[in-house]
Amino acid sequence: MRHKHKIFRLGIGLCAGLVFASCQTVPSSSVAKSELPPKTSAPFCENDMAIIRADYKTARLNGCDVKSDSHFAFTIRPEKKTDPQGQPINDSPWYGFRVDPKQAGTMRVSLNYENGRHRYQPKISYDGINWTLLSGSEKPKKRTPREELRIKLDGRPFLISAQEAFTSAAHDAWTEEIANREHVTQSTIGQSKDGYPIKMLEVKTDASKNKPYVVWIGRQHPPEVTGALALIPFTEKVLDGSELSEKFLDYFNILIVPMVNPDGVKDGHWRFNKGGIDLNRDWGPFSQPETQAVKSAFHRFETGQDRIVFFLDFHSTWRNLLYTQADDEPTTPPMFARDWLKAVDDRLDDDVYVFTREARHNSGKPISKNYMYDTYGISAITYEVGDHTPRSAIKMSAEVFAEEMMRLLLEYEAGQ
Ligand SMILES: [Zn+2]
């Protein structure tokens, strides 16, 4: 991989106005729509200009100070300040609220973060499905514990959210849609702390054949919506019925756990599950119901009943990158990460999607990538998408990642 220095080039140019709007849509469903809070729900606070509501899924507001007839100061607080080891929570302040205007005008909002600094450029939606960047807002340049927003009111109610509100119901609606396809089955592999079903998709075109498995998971970290926005087109590309897809599914089965942390998503968490644990630091202890569910679903690989050949875990961070094993850590198939990412890099235009490969020795931290590599000796990769990467570029690149994965795994595993 070349050294990349143009990381956010397109992000600045395209993440504005209509271009952003046209590509930033979370999977729609009647369920997702009905998740907009009812107008009758209790106000969080109000002034002469608007009523603020925050009692819907993915919402997060922890305090409201009505400063004037047109100015609100909101407090945003993490679900927990530290993990059980006393380490500060990851600095990813999530916020989300609904505004019901009482009159037209410009509303001023101060976002005051406790234990965090501004990270996500605000998005606005009038239907909970289509999102645009809040006009006049900027991508955070310098991270501060306070952010000022000015929001134009034209009478219509709307949501403001740190990233697109990609709800648990929207995840489920998408999972259901995929499960309705030929050769795909859906199962519940466990329940979250709050009793929310954790769903898994299995793709198997011929149950009589003992094929190797390719596995991917997502949404361990609730605010990491851009990772989810990559998992979806990645999956759909693998199942798109093309010649490559058919060949791939002739030789491989697939397991997908799209949303490992439904409670965190529902409650607008910054990082943890309901038990106050970073699930991607629990692949070893497996102390939480969500990680236990995934581990038991993967039991088939431990017993040798089935063979796993590749693992991906979708996340988000400041920029596009993939954490892989180092080249001197042997994997089966050998050097898959290096070759895969080179093949993708050769195809992607640097003006559209730039990523780096961070090849690292196993840190000993109990994260999914380390666990899957240590346990199975496979290439296990954390697929990180930038917070501000244009949504059209996330989709386009995810499709290229999917195609090159299929092509190379067929070459290495099936000799095709
Ligand atoms: Zn993450």
Residues whose N, C-alpha, C, O or C-beta is under 5 A from the ligand:
A	BS01	ZN	H221 E224 H315 S316
